[in-house]
Amino acid sequence: SVTINAEPAKVWAKVGDFNGMPGWHPAVADSKASDGNNIGSQRTLTLTGGGKVIEELEELDSKKMILKYRMKEGVLPVTNYASTLSVKAIDGGKSLVEWRGAFYRGYPNNDPPPDRNDEAAEKAITGVYKSGLENLKRVVEQ
């Protein structure tokens, strides 16, 4: 999570656009969504370091400021990855952004290789969240 010195509506304008991740996440160079902010829309994220991730929008509630999606395929060392981004108002006209996910390591069987074990999965997702939230704060507060 991160606290942002901006009204929730301003933060949600960035986070609530399923196709808008290149505007605030430093690891995402491009995004193409099949059906905008409609449930079932699939976005293909092209990453700055190479590779692609395909995700599907499962829920978008602008009133509650919640966006939920699930990864269909991609270069991250995880399986069954689902995530929720939410924006909440807090005191002083600020916003609290929470990014939560659930996933399994990339190799579900015993004795996973080092690049697809529990530690690799946690490191990858934590890195995605931390870099994204830090940059979102920077972008919105500018």
N, C-alpha and C positions, 0 to 999 in steps of 0.2 A: 504494500500500500504506500501511497504518497499523499501528502497534504499539498494542495496547490492554492496559491494566493489569487484565486479568481472565482467568480460566481459559477455554480454548477452548470448553468446553461451554456456558458462559454466552454467549459471543459467537455460537456456532453456533445457539443458541436463537433469536436474532434473525435472523441471515443465512439460516439454513436453512429458514425458513418462506417459501415462494414467495409467499404472500399477505400477508406481514407487513411489506412495505416502508413503509407509512405510519407504522409504529411507530419508524422510525429514519431515513428519508430525508426531509429538509425540503421537497423539491420534490414529494413525493407526498402528495396529500390523501386518496386512497381507492384501494383495490384490490379487485377482485372476480375470484377465480379460479374457473374452470369445474370443476376437479376436484382442488382442494387441492394436495398435494405429489406427485401422481401424474404420471408422464411423459406428456406430451401436454396437460397442463392449460394453459389459456390464461388469462392475467390481463389485465384491463383496468385500467391505471393512470390515474387522474384526477389531473392535475397541478395544483398550487396556483396557478400562473399561467395556467391554462386549457389546454385541449387534453387529448388522450388518447394513450396508447401501449398497443398490444396486443403481448404477448410470450408465447412458448410455452416451457414447461419441457422441456428436452432430456435433462437428467441431474441426479439428486440422489442423492448418496452420503453418508449421515450418518456412516458409519464414517470415511471419508476427509475429510469436511467439505468437499465440493465441490458447487456448484450451477451448472449451465450452462443458459442460455436464449438464445432468438433472438427478435429483434423482428420481428413480422409486419407492423405498420404503426404510424404515429405521427407526431408533430409534429417529431421530431428531424431535422436536415438530413443524414441518413445513409441508406444502403441496405445491404442484406446485413449487418446488425449482429448479431453474436453475442458473448456475454459469459460469463465465468466468475468466480464469487466463491469464494474458498477461505479457510479458517481453519486456521492451523498453530500448534502449541505452540512457544513459545520459552522461553529461560531465565527463571527467576524467576516461573513461573506466569503468564506473559503470553501474548498471542496476536498473531500476525501475520496481518492480513487483506489479501489481495491481490484486486484487481478488475481483470481484464484483458478487453479487447475487441478485435475485429477488425471493420472496416467499410470501406465506400467512401463517398465524398462523395455528397451527395444528388442531384447532377446528374452522371451518369456520362459525358456527352458532352463534346466540346471546348467551351471558353469558357463555363464555368458561371457563373451569376449569383452575386454576392457572398454571398448568403444560403444558397447550396448548394454552395460550393466547398470545397476541401481545408481551408482555414483555419477556415471556419465549422463543418465537421464535427468537426475536432480540438478546437476551442474548446468546442463543445456537450458532447461526450463527456467531455472533461477536467473541465468544470464539474460534470457529473453525478457523476463519480467522486469528485472532491475534496470537494464539499459533502456527499455521502453518507457517505464515510469519516470525515470530521471529525465529523459529527453522530452517526454510529454510536459513535465513541469516547466522545463526550460522554454519550450515552444509557446505554451499557453501564457506564461508570465511575461513574455517579451513585450 
